[in-house]
Amino acid sequence: MDYRSLYLHFECGCYMENLDVIQDIKKDLLETIEKSHEVTNSEAKTGLLKSIWQAMLRLVAPLM
């Protein structure tokens, strides 16, 4: 949880029952799962330059 999650993002939920769009959502979800893969530690590691850049961006993120 961070500032952006708590103050800037507002998700809405809706209840759907017996609608055709439910099958479309399910199809999209299953297609997305097929394309996804588990991220390993070696993929998630960043270099020093990227870490510094990300730290700088985190400093200004609350201003956006």
PDBQT receptor file of N, H, CA, C and O in Angstrom, charges set to zero:
ATOM      1  N   MET A   1       0.837  -1.175   0.000  1.00  0.00    +0.000 N 
ATOM      2  CA  MET A   1       0.000   0.000   0.000  1.00  0.00    +0.000 C 
ATOM      3  C   MET A   1       0.882   1.238   0.000  1.00  0.00    +0.000 C 
ATOM      4  O   MET A   1       1.887   1.305   0.708  1.00  0.00    +0.000 OA
ATOM      5  N   ASP A   2       0.497   2.196  -0.790  1.00  0.00    +0.000 N 
ATOM      6  H   ASP A   2      -0.319   2.141  -1.365  1.00  0.00    +0.000 HD
ATOM      7  CA  ASP A   2       1.233   3.447  -0.836  1.00  0.00    +0.000 C 
ATOM      8  C   ASP A   2       0.252   4.605  -0.987  1.00  0.00    +0.000 C 
ATOM      9  O   ASP A   2      -0.962   4.405  -1.032  1.00  0.00    +0.000 OA
ATOM     10  N   TYR A   3       0.787   5.801  -1.064  1.00  0.00    +0.000 N 
ATOM     11  H   TYR A   3       1.773   5.964  -1.027  1.00  0.00    +0.000 HD
ATOM     12  CA  TYR A   3      -0.027   7.008  -1.158  1.00  0.00    +0.000 C 
ATOM     13  C   TYR A   3      -1.004   6.927  -2.336  1.00  0.00    +0.000 C 
ATOM     14  O   TYR A   3      -2.192   7.219  -2.195  1.00  0.00    +0.000 OA
ATOM     15  N   ARG A   4      -0.485   6.527  -3.489  1.00  0.00    +0.000 N 
ATOM     16  H   ARG A   4       0.480   6.290  -3.603  1.00  0.00    +0.000 HD
ATOM     17  CA  ARG A   4      -1.302   6.486  -4.696  1.00  0.00    +0.000 C 
ATOM     18  C   ARG A   4      -2.463   5.506  -4.534  1.00  0.00    +0.000 C 
ATOM     19  O   ARG A   4      -3.588   5.801  -4.937  1.00  0.00    +0.000 OA
ATOM     20  N   SER A   5      -2.191   4.350  -3.947  1.00  0.00    +0.000 N 
ATOM     21  H   SER A   5      -1.277   4.111  -3.620  1.00  0.00    +0.000 HD
ATOM     22  CA  SER A   5      -3.243   3.350  -3.758  1.00  0.00    +0.000 C 
ATOM     23  C   SER A   5      -4.329   3.828  -2.799  1.00  0.00    +0.000 C 
ATOM     24  O   SER A   5      -5.516   3.583  -3.015  1.00  0.00    +0.000 OA
ATOM     25  N   LEU A   6      -3.911   4.508  -1.748  1.00  0.00    +0.000 N 
ATOM     26  H   LEU A   6      -2.947   4.708  -1.572  1.00  0.00    +0.000 HD
ATOM     27  CA  LEU A   6      -4.876   4.903  -0.718  1.00  0.00    +0.000 C 
ATOM     28  C   LEU A   6      -5.675   6.151  -1.079  1.00  0.00    +0.000 C 
ATOM     29  O   LEU A   6      -6.828   6.282  -0.668  1.00  0.00    +0.000 OA
ATOM     30  N   TYR A   7      -5.082   7.068  -1.841  1.00  0.00    +0.000 N 
ATOM     31  H   TYR A   7      -4.146   6.962  -2.174  1.00  0.00    +0.000 HD
ATOM     32  CA  TYR A   7      -5.742   8.354  -2.057  1.00  0.00    +0.000 C 
ATOM     33  C   TYR A   7      -6.146   8.657  -3.503  1.00  0.00    +0.000 C 
ATOM     34  O   TYR A   7      -7.046   9.465  -3.734  1.00  0.00    +0.000 OA
ATOM     35  N   LEU A   8      -5.493   8.021  -4.469  1.00  0.00    +0.000 N 
ATOM     36  H   LEU A   8      -4.762   7.365  -4.281  1.00  0.00    +0.000 HD
ATOM     37  CA  LEU A   8      -5.748   8.397  -5.854  1.00  0.00    +0.000 C 
ATOM     38  C   LEU A   8      -6.512   7.350  -6.661  1.00  0.00    +0.000 C 
ATOM     39  O   LEU A   8      -7.136   7.691  -7.666  1.00  0.00    +0.000 OA
ATOM     40  N   HIS A   9      -6.477   6.105  -6.252  1.00  0.00    +0.000 N 
ATOM     41  H   HIS A   9      -5.970   5.828  -5.435  1.00  0.00    +0.000 HD
ATOM     42  CA  HIS A   9      -7.134   5.047  -7.018  1.00  0.00    +0.000 C 
ATOM     43  C   HIS A   9      -8.431   4.626  -6.325  1.00  0.00    +0.000 C 
ATOM     44  O   HIS A   9      -8.436   4.250  -5.153  1.00  0.00    +0.000 OA
ATOM     45  N   PHE A  10      -9.499   4.699  -7.059  1.00  0.00    +0.000 N 
ATOM     46  H   PHE A  10      -9.496   5.005  -8.011  1.00  0.00    +0.000 HD
ATOM     47  CA  PHE A  10     -10.795   4.293  -6.530  1.00  0.00    +0.000 C 
ATOM     48  C   PHE A  10     -11.380   3.259  -7.477  1.00  0.00    +0.000 C 
ATOM     49  O   PHE A  10     -11.802   3.595  -8.584  1.00  0.00    +0.000 OA
ATOM     50  N   GLU A  11     -11.407   2.012  -7.051  1.00  0.00    +0.000 N 
ATOM     51  H   GLU A  11     -11.065   1.739  -6.152  1.00  0.00    +0.000 HD
ATOM     52  CA  GLU A  11     -11.963   0.953  -7.871  1.00  0.00    +0.000 C 
ATOM     53  C   GLU A  11     -13.449   0.808  -7.571  1.00  0.00    +0.000 C 
ATOM     54  O   GLU A  11     -13.905   1.034  -6.451  1.00  0.00    +0.000 OA
ATOM     55  N   CYS A  12     -14.173   0.433  -8.584  1.00  0.00    +0.000 N 
ATOM     56  H   CYS A  12     -13.803   0.249  -9.495  1.00  0.00    +0.000 HD
ATOM     57  CA  CYS A  12     -15.609   0.217  -8.426  1.00  0.00    +0.000 C 
ATOM     58  C   CYS A  12     -15.902  -1.254  -8.695  1.00  0.00    +0.000 C 
ATOM     59  O   CYS A  12     -15.290  -1.872  -9.566  1.00  0.00    +0.000 OA
ATOM     60  N   GLY A  13     -16.812  -1.785  -7.963  1.00  0.00    +0.000 N 
ATOM     61  H   GLY A  13     -17.309  -1.282  -7.255  1.00  0.00    +0.000 HD
ATOM     62  CA  GLY A  13     -17.244  -3.155  -8.189  1.00  0.00    +0.000 C 
ATOM     63  C   GLY A  13     -18.659  -3.152  -8.730  1.00  0.00    +0.000 C 
ATOM     64  O   GLY A  13     -19.454  -2.267  -8.415  1.00  0.00    +0.000 OA
ATOM     65  N   CYS A  14     -18.962  -4.131  -9.532  1.00  0.00    +0.000 N 
ATOM     66  H   CYS A  14     -18.316  -4.849  -9.789  1.00  0.00    +0.000 HD
ATOM     67  CA  CYS A  14     -20.328  -4.243 -10.032  1.00  0.00    +0.000 C 
ATOM     68  C   CYS A  14     -20.732  -5.711 -10.008  1.00  0.00    +0.000 C 
ATOM     69  O   CYS A  14     -19.896  -6.599 -10.172  1.00  0.00    +0.000 OA
ATOM     70  N   TYR A  15     -21.982  -5.945  -9.808  1.00  0.00    +0.000 N 
ATOM     71  H   TYR A  15     -22.661  -5.223  -9.675  1.00  0.00    +0.000 HD
ATOM     72  CA  TYR A  15     -22.525  -7.299  -9.735  1.00  0.00    +0.000 C 
ATOM     73  C   TYR A  15     -23.171  -7.630 -11.072  1.00  0.00    +0.000 C 
ATOM     74  O   TYR A  15     -24.031  -6.902 -11.569  1.00  0.00    +0.000 OA
ATOM     75  N   MET A  16     -22.729  -8.760 -11.645  1.00  0.00    +0.000 N 
ATOM     76  H   MET A  16     -22.031  -9.352 -11.242  1.00  0.00    +0.000 HD
ATOM     77  CA  MET A  16     -23.299  -9.194 -12.913  1.00  0.00    +0.000 C 
ATOM     78  C   MET A  16     -23.773 -10.640 -12.763  1.00  0.00    +0.000 C 
ATOM     79  O   MET A  16     -23.056 -11.481 -12.220  1.00  0.00    +0.000 OA
ATOM     80  N   GLU A  17     -24.951 -10.914 -13.234  1.00  0.00    +0.000 N 
ATOM     81  H   GLU A  17     -25.533 -10.231 -13.675  1.00  0.00    +0.000 HD
ATOM     82  CA  GLU A  17     -25.492 -12.267 -13.163  1.00  0.00    +0.000 C 
ATOM     83  C   GLU A  17     -26.283 -12.551 -14.444  1.00  0.00    +0.000 C 
ATOM     84  O   GLU A  17     -27.100 -11.742 -14.884  1.00  0.00    +0.000 OA
ATOM     85  N   ASN A  18     -26.019 -13.701 -15.016  1.00  0.00    +0.000 N 
ATOM     86  H   ASN A  18     -25.354 -14.358 -14.659  1.00  0.00    +0.000 HD
ATOM     87  CA  ASN A  18     -26.718 -14.140 -16.227  1.00  0.00    +0.000 C 
ATOM     88  C   ASN A  18     -26.590 -13.140 -17.383  1.00  0.00    +0.000 C 
ATOM     89  O   ASN A  18     -27.572 -12.823 -18.054  1.00  0.00    +0.000 OA
ATOM     90  N   LEU A  19     -25.374 -12.654 -17.603  1.00  0.00    +0.000 N 
ATOM     91  H   LEU A  19     -24.576 -12.911 -17.059  1.00  0.00    +0.000 HD
ATOM     92  CA  LEU A  19     -25.115 -11.729 -18.704  1.00  0.00    +0.000 C 
ATOM     93  C   LEU A  19     -24.100 -12.351 -19.660  1.00  0.00    +0.000 C 
ATOM     94  O   LEU A  19     -23.216 -13.095 -19.235  1.00  0.00    +0.000 OA
ATOM     95  N   ASP A  20     -24.228 -12.043 -20.951  1.00  0.00    +0.000 N 
ATOM     96  H   ASP A  20     -24.946 -11.438 -21.296  1.00  0.00    +0.000 HD
ATOM     97  CA  ASP A  20     -23.301 -12.570 -21.948  1.00  0.00    +0.000 C 
ATOM     98  C   ASP A  20     -21.875 -12.065 -21.740  1.00  0.00    +0.000 C 
ATOM     99  O   ASP A  20     -20.910 -12.759 -22.062  1.00  0.00    +0.000 OA
ATOM    100  N   VAL A  21     -21.751 -10.876 -21.211  1.00  0.00    +0.000 N 
ATOM    101  H   VAL A  21     -22.534 -10.312 -20.949  1.00  0.00    +0.000 HD
ATOM    102  CA  VAL A  21     -20.427 -10.280 -21.029  1.00  0.00    +0.000 C 
ATOM    103  C   VAL A  21     -19.576 -11.084 -20.039  1.00  0.00    +0.000 C 
ATOM    104  O   VAL A  21     -18.349 -10.990 -20.081  1.00  0.00    +0.000 OA
ATOM    105  N   ILE A  22     -20.174 -11.847 -19.178  1.00  0.00    +0.000 N 
ATOM    106  H   ILE A  22     -21.171 -11.923 -19.144  1.00  0.00    +0.000 HD
ATOM    107  CA  ILE A  22     -19.433 -12.666 -18.218  1.00  0.00    +0.000 C 
ATOM    108  C   ILE A  22     -18.559 -13.673 -18.964  1.00  0.00    +0.000 C 
ATOM    109  O   ILE A  22     -17.415 -13.904 -18.572  1.00  0.00    +0.000 OA
ATOM    110  N   GLN A  23     -19.079 -14.270 -20.024  1.00  0.00    +0.000 N 
ATOM    111  H   GLN A  23     -20.008 -14.082 -20.342  1.00  0.00    +0.000 HD
ATOM    112  CA  GLN A  23     -18.300 -15.226 -20.811  1.00  0.00    +0.000 C 
ATOM    113  C   GLN A  23     -17.130 -14.518 -21.515  1.00  0.00    +0.000 C 
ATOM    114  O   GLN A  23     -16.049 -15.093 -21.646  1.00  0.00    +0.000 OA
ATOM    115  N   ASP A  24     -17.339 -13.296 -21.958  1.00  0.00    +0.000 N 
ATOM    116  H   ASP A  24     -18.217 -12.829 -21.851  1.00  0.00    +0.000 HD
ATOM    117  CA  ASP A  24     -16.259 -12.531 -22.585  1.00  0.00    +0.000 C 
ATOM    118  C   ASP A  24     -15.142 -12.245 -21.580  1.00  0.00    +0.000 C 
ATOM    119  O   ASP A  24     -13.959 -12.347 -21.906  1.00  0.00    +0.000 OA
ATOM    120  N   ILE A  25     -15.525 -11.892 -20.379  1.00  0.00    +0.000 N 
ATOM    121  H   ILE A  25     -16.485 -11.808 -20.114  1.00  0.00    +0.000 HD
ATOM    122  CA  ILE A  25     -14.540 -11.610 -19.329  1.00  0.00    +0.000 C 
ATOM    123  C   ILE A  25     -13.770 -12.876 -18.990  1.00  0.00    +0.000 C 
ATOM    124  O   ILE A  25     -12.548 -12.839 -18.844  1.00  0.00    +0.000 OA
ATOM    125  N   LYS A  26     -14.472 -13.998 -18.864  1.00  0.00    +0.000 N 
ATOM    126  H   LYS A  26     -15.464 -14.029 -18.983  1.00  0.00    +0.000 HD
ATOM    127  CA  LYS A  26     -13.826 -15.269 -18.550  1.00  0.00    +0.000 C 
ATOM    128  C   LYS A  26     -12.855 -15.666 -19.656  1.00  0.00    +0.000 C 
ATOM    129  O   LYS A  26     -11.747 -16.118 -19.369  1.00  0.00    +0.000 OA
ATOM    130  N   LYS A  27     -13.255 -15.505 -20.910  1.00  0.00    +0.000 N 
ATOM    131  H   LYS A  27     -14.155 -15.137 -21.143  1.00  0.00    +0.000 HD
ATOM    132  CA  LYS A  27     -12.396 -15.832 -22.047  1.00  0.00    +0.000 C 
ATOM    133  C   LYS A  27     -11.132 -14.977 -22.021  1.00  0.00    +0.000 C 
ATOM    134  O   LYS A  27     -10.032 -15.490 -22.225  1.00  0.00    +0.000 OA
ATOM    135  N   ASP A  28     -11.283 -13.682 -21.773  1.00  0.00    +0.000 N 
ATOM    136  H   ASP A  28     -12.177 -13.266 -21.608  1.00  0.00    +0.000 HD
ATOM    137  CA  ASP A  28     -10.138 -12.778 -21.708  1.00  0.00    +0.000 C 
ATOM    138  C   ASP A  28      -9.189 -13.170 -20.583  1.00  0.00    +0.000 C 
ATOM    139  O   ASP A  28      -7.971 -13.153 -20.760  1.00  0.00    +0.000 OA
ATOM    140  N   LEU A  29      -9.741 -13.522 -19.431  1.00  0.00    +0.000 N 
ATOM    141  H   LEU A  29     -10.731 -13.536 -19.286  1.00  0.00    +0.000 HD
ATOM    142  CA  LEU A  29      -8.925 -13.936 -18.290  1.00  0.00    +0.000 C 
ATOM    143  C   LEU A  29      -8.135 -15.200 -18.614  1.00  0.00    +0.000 C 
ATOM    144  O   LEU A  29      -6.941 -15.272 -18.325  1.00  0.00    +0.000 OA
ATOM    145  N   LEU A  30      -8.784 -16.193 -19.207  1.00  0.00    +0.000 N 
ATOM    146  H   LEU A  30      -9.754 -16.135 -19.441  1.00  0.00    +0.000 HD
ATOM    147  CA  LEU A  30      -8.099 -17.445 -19.539  1.00  0.00    +0.000 C 
ATOM    148  C   LEU A  30      -7.007 -17.221 -20.589  1.00  0.00    +0.000 C 
ATOM    149  O   LEU A  30      -5.945 -17.838 -20.508  1.00  0.00    +0.000 OA
ATOM    150  N   GLU A  31      -7.249 -16.354 -21.565  1.00  0.00    +0.000 N 
ATOM    151  H   GLU A  31      -8.111 -15.853 -21.631  1.00  0.00    +0.000 HD
ATOM    152  CA  GLU A  31      -6.226 -16.035 -22.567  1.00  0.00    +0.000 C 
ATOM    153  C   GLU A  31      -5.037 -15.332 -21.929  1.00  0.00    +0.000 C 
ATOM    154  O   GLU A  31      -3.889 -15.585 -22.295  1.00  0.00    +0.000 OA
ATOM    155  N   THR A  32      -5.312 -14.457 -20.981  1.00  0.00    +0.000 N 
ATOM    156  H   THR A  32      -6.244 -14.252 -20.683  1.00  0.00    +0.000 HD
ATOM    157  CA  THR A  32      -4.236 -13.752 -20.280  1.00  0.00    +0.000 C 
ATOM    158  C   THR A  32      -3.402 -14.724 -19.455  1.00  0.00    +0.000 C 
ATOM    159  O   THR A  32      -2.176 -14.618 -19.426  1.00  0.00    +0.000 OA
ATOM    160  N   ILE A  33      -4.053 -15.663 -18.790  1.00  0.00    +0.000 N 
ATOM    161  H   ILE A  33      -5.049 -15.748 -18.814  1.00  0.00    +0.000 HD
ATOM    162  CA  ILE A  33      -3.333 -16.655 -17.983  1.00  0.00    +0.000 C 
ATOM    163  C   ILE A  33      -2.445 -17.524 -18.871  1.00  0.00    +0.000 C 
ATOM    164  O   ILE A  33      -1.335 -17.877 -18.473  1.00  0.00    +0.000 OA
ATOM    165  N   GLU A  34      -2.920 -17.872 -20.069  1.00  0.00    +0.000 N 
ATOM    166  H   GLU A  34      -3.822 -17.584 -20.392  1.00  0.00    +0.000 HD
ATOM    167  CA  GLU A  34      -2.111 -18.678 -20.991  1.00  0.00    +0.000 C 
ATOM    168  C   GLU A  34      -0.830 -17.960 -21.398  1.00  0.00    +0.000 C 
ATOM    169  O   GLU A  34       0.204 -18.600 -21.586  1.00  0.00    +0.000 OA
ATOM    170  N   LYS A  35      -0.889 -16.641 -21.537  1.00  0.00    +0.000 N 
ATOM    171  H   LYS A  35      -1.729 -16.121 -21.384  1.00  0.00    +0.000 HD
ATOM    172  CA  LYS A  35       0.265 -15.857 -21.972  1.00  0.00    +0.000 C 
ATOM    173  C   LYS A  35       1.211 -15.513 -20.824  1.00  0.00    +0.000 C 
ATOM    174  O   LYS A  35       2.331 -15.061 -21.064  1.00  0.00    +0.000 OA
ATOM    175  N   SER A  36       0.778 -15.720 -19.590  1.00  0.00    +0.000 N 
ATOM    176  H   SER A  36      -0.132 -16.087 -19.395  1.00  0.00    +0.000 HD
ATOM    177  CA  SER A  36       1.583 -15.304 -18.440  1.00  0.00    +0.000 C 
ATOM    178  C   SER A  36       2.576 -16.389 -18.048  1.00  0.00    +0.000 C 
ATOM    179  O   SER A  36       2.445 -17.545 -18.449  1.00  0.00    +0.000 OA
ATOM    180  N   HIS A  37       3.571 -15.995 -17.257  1.00  0.00    +0.000 N 
ATOM    181  H   HIS A  37       3.677 -15.056 -16.931  1.00  0.00    +0.000 HD
ATOM    182  CA  HIS A  37       4.543 -16.941 -16.725  1.00  0.00    +0.000 C 
ATOM    183  C   HIS A  37       5.027 -16.449 -15.362  1.00  0.00    +0.000 C 
ATOM    184  O   HIS A  37       4.905 -15.271 -15.027  1.00  0.00    +0.000 OA
ATOM    185  N   GLU A  38       5.573 -17.371 -14.595  1.00  0.00    +0.000 N 
ATOM    186  H   GLU A  38       5.673 -18.328 -14.867  1.00  0.00    +0.000 HD
ATOM    187  CA  GLU A  38       6.081 -17.023 -13.275  1.00  0.00    +0.000 C 
ATOM    188  C   GLU A  38       7.375 -16.230 -13.426  1.00  0.00    +0.000 C 
ATOM    189  O   GLU A  38       8.270 -16.620 -14.176  1.00  0.00    +0.000 OA
ATOM    190  N   VAL A  39       7.462 -15.132 -12.719  1.00  0.00    +0.000 N 
ATOM    191  H   VAL A  39       6.735 -14.815 -12.110  1.00  0.00    +0.000 HD
ATOM    192  CA  VAL A  39       8.658 -14.291 -12.766  1.00  0.00    +0.000 C 
ATOM    193  C   VAL A  39       9.667 -14.825 -11.753  1.00  0.00    +0.000 C 
ATOM    194  O   VAL A  39       9.364 -14.973 -10.569  1.00  0.00    +0.000 OA
ATOM    195  N   THR A  40      10.866 -15.110 -12.241  1.00  0.00    +0.000 N 
ATOM    196  H   THR A  40      11.112 -14.990 -13.202  1.00  0.00    +0.000 HD
ATOM    197  CA  THR A  40      11.912 -15.633 -11.365  1.00  0.00    +0.000 C 
ATOM    198  C   THR A  40      12.707 -14.485 -10.750  1.00  0.00    +0.000 C 
ATOM    199  O   THR A  40      12.589 -13.335 -11.173  1.00  0.00    +0.000 OA
ATOM    200  N   ASN A  41      13.517 -14.813  -9.750  1.00  0.00    +0.000 N 
ATOM    201  H   ASN A  41      13.613 -15.747  -9.406  1.00  0.00    +0.000 HD
ATOM    202  CA  ASN A  41      14.344 -13.784  -9.104  1.00  0.00    +0.000 C 
ATOM    203  C   ASN A  41      15.306 -13.158 -10.092  1.00  0.00    +0.000 C 
ATOM    204  O   ASN A  41      15.558 -11.954 -10.030  1.00  0.00    +0.000 OA
ATOM    205  N   SER A  42      15.852 -13.955 -11.006  1.00  0.00    +0.000 N 
ATOM    206  H   SER A  42      15.647 -14.933 -11.057  1.00  0.00    +0.000 HD
ATOM    207  CA  SER A  42      16.808 -13.401 -11.967  1.00  0.00    +0.000 C 
ATOM    208  C   SER A  42      16.133 -12.400 -12.904  1.00  0.00    +0.000 C 
ATOM    209  O   SER A  42      16.773 -11.439 -13.332  1.00  0.00    +0.000 OA
ATOM    210  N   GLU A  43      14.872 -12.601 -13.228  1.00  0.00    +0.000 N 
ATOM    211  H   GLU A  43      14.353 -13.381 -12.881  1.00  0.00    +0.000 HD
ATOM    212  CA  GLU A  43      14.144 -11.653 -14.063  1.00  0.00    +0.000 C 
ATOM    213  C   GLU A  43      13.814 -10.367 -13.306  1.00  0.00    +0.000 C 
ATOM    214  O   GLU A  43      13.757  -9.291 -13.900  1.00  0.00    +0.000 OA
ATOM    215  N   ALA A  44      13.600 -10.478 -12.007  1.00  0.00    +0.000 N 
ATOM    216  H   ALA A  44      13.647 -11.352 -11.524  1.00  0.00    +0.000 HD
ATOM    217  CA  ALA A  44      13.161  -9.340 -11.210  1.00  0.00    +0.000 C 
ATOM    218  C   ALA A  44      14.316  -8.447 -10.758  1.00  0.00    +0.000 C 
ATOM    219  O   ALA A  44      14.093  -7.295 -10.387  1.00  0.00    +0.000 OA
ATOM    220  N   LYS A  45      15.521  -8.954 -10.784  1.00  0.00    +0.000 N 
ATOM    221  H   LYS A  45      15.702  -9.890 -11.085  1.00  0.00    +0.000 HD
ATOM    222  CA  LYS A  45      16.659  -8.156 -10.333  1.00  0.00    +0.000 C 
ATOM    223  C   LYS A  45      16.917  -7.002 -11.290  1.00  0.00    +0.000 C 
ATOM    224  O   LYS A  45      16.782  -7.135 -12.507  1.00  0.00    +0.000 OA
ATOM    225  N   THR A  46      17.291  -5.868 -10.709  1.00  0.00    +0.000 N 
ATOM    226  H   THR A  46      17.400  -5.760  -9.721  1.00  0.00    +0.000 HD
ATOM    227  CA  THR A  46      17.608  -4.693 -11.523  1.00  0.00    +0.000 C 
ATOM    228  C   THR A  46      19.052  -4.291 -11.266  1.00  0.00    +0.000 C 
ATOM    229  O   THR A  46      19.629  -4.633 -10.234  1.00  0.00    +0.000 OA
ATOM    230  N   GLY A  47      19.615  -3.580 -12.193  1.00  0.00    +0.000 N 
ATOM    231  H   GLY A  47      19.146  -3.302 -13.032  1.00  0.00    +0.000 HD
ATOM    232  CA  GLY A  47      20.974  -3.081 -12.040  1.00  0.00    +0.000 C 
ATOM    233  C   GLY A  47      21.009  -1.837 -11.174  1.00  0.00    +0.000 C 
ATOM    234  O   GLY A  47      19.968  -1.303 -10.792  1.00  0.00    +0.000 OA
ATOM    235  N   LEU A  48      22.202  -1.385 -10.870  1.00  0.00    +0.000 N 
ATOM    236  H   LEU A  48      23.048  -1.820 -11.181  1.00  0.00    +0.000 HD
ATOM    237  CA  LEU A  48      22.385  -0.219 -10.004  1.00  0.00    +0.000 C 
ATOM    238  C   LEU A  48      21.771   1.033 -10.626  1.00  0.00    +0.000 C 
ATOM    239  O   LEU A  48      21.088   1.792  -9.938  1.00  0.00    +0.000 OA
ATOM    240  N   LEU A  49      22.006   1.255 -11.908  1.00  0.00    +0.000 N 
ATOM    241  H   LEU A  49      22.561   0.638 -12.467  1.00  0.00    +0.000 HD
ATOM    242  CA  LEU A  49      21.488   2.450 -12.567  1.00  0.00    +0.000 C 
ATOM    243  C   LEU A  49      19.956   2.469 -12.555  1.00  0.00    +0.000 C 
ATOM    244  O   LEU A  49      19.345   3.506 -12.294  1.00  0.00    +0.000 OA
ATOM    245  N   LYS A  50      19.351   1.335 -12.836  1.00  0.00    +0.000 N 
ATOM    246  H   LYS A  50      19.848   0.493 -13.048  1.00  0.00    +0.000 HD
ATOM    247  CA  LYS A  50      17.890   1.269 -12.829  1.00  0.00    +0.000 C 
ATOM    248  C   LYS A  50      17.339   1.468 -11.415  1.00  0.00    +0.000 C 
ATOM    249  O   LYS A  50      16.308   2.118 -11.237  1.00  0.00    +0.000 OA
ATOM    250  N   SER A  51      18.016   0.916 -10.420  1.00  0.00    +0.000 N 
ATOM    251  H   SER A  51      18.853   0.388 -10.565  1.00  0.00    +0.000 HD
ATOM    252  CA  SER A  51      17.577   1.092  -9.030  1.00  0.00    +0.000 C 
ATOM    253  C   SER A  51      17.611   2.559  -8.621  1.00  0.00    +0.000 C 
ATOM    254  O   SER A  51      16.697   3.046  -7.956  1.00  0.00    +0.000 OA
ATOM    255  N   ILE A  52      18.667   3.259  -9.021  1.00  0.00    +0.000 N 
ATOM    256  H   ILE A  52      19.409   2.864  -9.561  1.00  0.00    +0.000 HD
ATOM    257  CA  ILE A  52      18.772   4.686  -8.707  1.00  0.00    +0.000 C 
ATOM    258  C   ILE A  52      17.659   5.458  -9.401  1.00  0.00    +0.000 C 
ATOM    259  O   ILE A  52      17.045   6.335  -8.793  1.00  0.00    +0.000 OA
ATOM    260  N   TRP A  53      17.390   5.142 -10.670  1.00  0.00    +0.000 N 
ATOM    261  H   TRP A  53      17.890   4.430 -11.163  1.00  0.00    +0.000 HD
ATOM    262  CA  TRP A  53      16.333   5.816 -11.431  1.00  0.00    +0.000 C 
ATOM    263  C   TRP A  53      14.974   5.579 -10.770  1.00  0.00    +0.000 C 
ATOM    264  O   TRP A  53      14.182   6.512 -10.637  1.00  0.00    +0.000 OA
ATOM    265  N   GLN A  54      14.697   4.336 -10.353  1.00  0.00    +0.000 N 
ATOM    266  H   GLN A  54      15.341   3.578 -10.461  1.00  0.00    +0.000 HD
ATOM    267  CA  GLN A  54      13.433   4.020  -9.699  1.00  0.00    +0.000 C 
ATOM    268  C   GLN A  54      13.300   4.761  -8.373  1.00  0.00    +0.000 C 
ATOM    269  O   GLN A  54      12.208   5.214  -8.029  1.00  0.00    +0.000 OA
ATOM    270  N   ALA A  55      14.385   4.891  -7.630  1.00  0.00    +0.000 N 
ATOM    271  H   ALA A  55      15.272   4.524  -7.909  1.00  0.00    +0.000 HD
ATOM    272  CA  ALA A  55      14.354   5.623  -6.360  1.00  0.00    +0.000 C 
ATOM    273  C   ALA A  55      14.028   7.097  -6.601  1.00  0.00    +0.000 C 
ATOM    274  O   ALA A  55      13.274   7.700  -5.838  1.00  0.00    +0.000 OA
ATOM    275  N   MET A  56      14.593   7.672  -7.655  1.00  0.00    +0.000 N 
ATOM    276  H   MET A  56      15.206   7.181  -8.275  1.00  0.00    +0.000 HD
ATOM    277  CA  MET A  56      14.291   9.070  -7.971  1.00  0.00    +0.000 C 
ATOM    278  C   MET A  56      12.831   9.237  -8.363  1.00  0.00    +0.000 C 
ATOM    279  O   MET A  56      12.187  10.207  -7.963  1.00  0.00    +0.000 OA
ATOM    280  N   LEU A  57      12.313   8.318  -9.126  1.00  0.00    +0.000 N 
ATOM    281  H   LEU A  57      12.836   7.530  -9.451  1.00  0.00    +0.000 HD
ATOM    282  CA  LEU A  57      10.904   8.392  -9.527  1.00  0.00    +0.000 C 
ATOM    283  C   LEU A  57       9.974   8.252  -8.318  1.00  0.00    +0.000 C 
ATOM    284  O   LEU A  57       8.936   8.910  -8.254  1.00  0.00    +0.000 OA
ATOM    285  N   ARG A  58      10.343   7.399  -7.363  1.00  0.00    +0.000 N 
ATOM    286  H   ARG A  58      11.187   6.864  -7.414  1.00  0.00    +0.000 HD
ATOM    287  CA  ARG A  58       9.517   7.251  -6.159  1.00  0.00    +0.000 C 
ATOM    288  C   ARG A  58       9.442   8.553  -5.359  1.00  0.00    +0.000 C 
ATOM    289  O   ARG A  58       8.438   8.820  -4.698  1.00  0.00    +0.000 OA
ATOM    290  N   LEU A  59      10.494   9.355  -5.417  1.00  0.00    +0.000 N 
ATOM    291  H   LEU A  59      11.310   9.139  -5.953  1.00  0.00    +0.000 HD
ATOM    292  CA  LEU A  59      10.501  10.623  -4.689  1.00  0.00    +0.000 C 
ATOM    293  C   LEU A  59       9.458  11.599  -5.256  1.00  0.00    +0.000 C 
ATOM    294  O   LEU A  59       8.809  12.323  -4.502  1.00  0.00    +0.000 OA
ATOM    295  N   VAL A  60       9.303  11.615  -6.576  1.00  0.00    +0.000 N 
ATOM    296  H   VAL A  60       9.830  11.027  -7.189  1.00  0.00    +0.000 HD
ATOM    297  CA  VAL A  60       8.376  12.570  -7.186  1.00  0.00    +0.000 C 
ATOM    298  C   VAL A  60       6.988  11.984  -7.444  1.00  0.00    +0.000 C 
ATOM    299  O   VAL A  60       6.077  12.719  -7.826  1.00  0.00    +0.000 OA
ATOM    300  N   ALA A  61       6.810  10.688  -7.247  1.00  0.00    +0.000 N 
ATOM    301  H   ALA A  61       7.551  10.091  -6.937  1.00  0.00    +0.000 HD
ATOM    302  CA  ALA A  61       5.521  10.045  -7.522  1.00  0.00    +0.000 C 
ATOM    303  C   ALA A  61       4.350  10.688  -6.765  1.00  0.00    +0.000 C 
ATOM    304  O   ALA A  61       3.279  10.849  -7.349  1.00  0.00    +0.000 OA
ATOM    305  N   PRO A  62       4.514  11.063  -5.485  1.00  0.00    +0.000 N 
ATOM    306  CA  PRO A  62       3.381  11.686  -4.786  1.00  0.00    +0.000 C 
ATOM    307  C   PRO A  62       2.954  13.022  -5.381  1.00  0.00    +0.000 C 
ATOM    308  O   PRO A  62       1.833  13.471  -5.144  1.00  0.00    +0.000 OA
ATOM    309  N   LEU A  63       3.826  13.660  -6.147  1.00  0.00    +0.000 N 
ATOM    310  H   LEU A  63       4.737  13.295  -6.339  1.00  0.00    +0.000 HD
ATOM    311  CA  LEU A  63       3.492  14.955  -6.738  1.00  0.00    +0.000 C 
ATOM    312  C   LEU A  63       2.642  14.828  -7.986  1.00  0.00    +0.000 C 
ATOM    313  O   LEU A  63       2.026  15.799  -8.427  1.00  0.00    +0.000 OA
ATOM    314  N   MET A  64       2.609  13.642  -8.553  1.00  0.00    +0.000 N 
ATOM    315  H   MET A  64       3.109  12.854  -8.195  1.00  0.00    +0.000 HD
ATOM    316  CA  MET A  64       1.882  13.434  -9.811  1.00  0.00    +0.000 C 
ATOM    317  C   MET A  64       0.412  13.192  -9.587  1.00  0.00    +0.000 C 
ATOM    318  O   MET A  64      -0.335  13.000 -10.546  1.00  0.00    +0.000 OA
TER     319      MET A  64
